[in-house]
Amino acid sequence: QVQLVESGGGPVQPGGSLRLSCAASRFTFNSNWMNWVRQAPGKGLEWVSRINGLGSTNYADSVKGRFTISRDNAKNTVYLQMNSLKPEDTAIYYCNLVTYWGQGTQVTVSS
């Protein structure tokens, strides 16, 4: 069974940066899309970004130009570099692969 483990979250001031990681075990990248999805307090899930095994990427309009998704095939890890963070980016960030989900990592943007 695929296991996804996120890390890298934490508190950060507005305008700051964080890099999230999602380490996948029992999985090798192929054509499947790996997604980052977030859930802000009291809100539903919001898709953030995705990347496939060929390196193709997509972003939600709300993060385009500020977030960058990448992957390291040798480490079976996907990253989400988040720059120019805003308070509205505060959420639990999950990585998702098909029907598999990580446990999430909390990102809190506040002054």
Residue pairs with C-beta under 8 A, 6 or more apart in sequence:
1 26
1 100
2 24
2 25
2 26
2 27
2 97
2 98
2 100
3 24
3 25
3 26
3 100
4 22
4 23
4 24
4 95
4 96
4 97
4 100
4 101
4 102
5 22
5 23
5 25
5 102
5 103
6 20
6 21
6 22
6 93
6 94
6 95
6 102
6 103
6 104
6 105
7 20
7 21
7 23
7 105
8 18
8 19
8 20
8 21
8 105
9 18
9 20
9 92
9 93
9 105
9 106
9 107
9 108
10 18
10 106
10 107
10 108
11 108
11 109
11 110
12 18
12 85
12 107
12 108
12 109
13 85
13 109
13 110
13 111
14 85
14 86
14 87
14 109
14 110
14 111
15 84
15 85
16 85
16 109
17 81
17 82
17 83
17 84
17 85
18 82
18 85
18 107
19 79
19 80
19 81
19 82
20 36
20 79
20 80
20 82
20 93
20 105
20 107
21 77
21 78
21 79
22 34
22 36
22 77
22 78
22 79
22 80
22 95
22 102
23 75
23 76
23 77
24 34
24 76
24 77
24 78
24 95
24 97
25 76
27 76
27 97
28 73
28 76
29 52
29 53
29 71
29 73
29 76
30 53
31 52
31 53
31 54
32 52
32 53
32 97
32 98
33 50
33 51
33 52
33 97
34 50
34 51
34 52
34 71
34 78
34 95
34 96
34 97
35 47
35 48
35 49
35 50
35 95
35 96
35 97
36 47
36 48
36 49
36 50
36 69
36 78
36 80
36 93
36 94
36 95
36 96
37 45
37 46
37 47
37 48
37 93
37 94
37 95
37 96
38 45
38 46
38 48
38 89
38 91
38 92
38 93
38 94
38 107
39 45
39 46
39 91
39 92
39 94
39 104
40 46
40 88
40 90
40 91
41 90
41 91
43 91
45 94
46 60
46 62
46 91
47 60
48 59
48 60
48 62
48 63
48 67
48 80
48 93
49 57
49 58
49 59
49 60
49 63
49 67
49 69
49 80
50 57
50 58
50 69
51 57
51 69
51 70
51 71
51 78
53 71
53 73
55 71
57 69
59 67
59 69
62 88
63 82
63 89
66 82
66 83
66 84
66 85
67 80
67 81
67 82
67 83
68 80
68 81
68 83
69 78
69 79
69 80
69 81
70 78
70 79
70 81
71 77
71 78
71 79
72 78
72 79
78 95
80 93
82 89
82 107
85 107
85 109
86 109
87 109
87 110
88 109
89 107
89 109
90 107
90 108
90 109
90 110
91 106
91 107
92 104
92 105
92 106
92 107
93 104
93 105
93 106
93 107
94 101
94 102
94 103
94 104
95 101
95 102
96 102
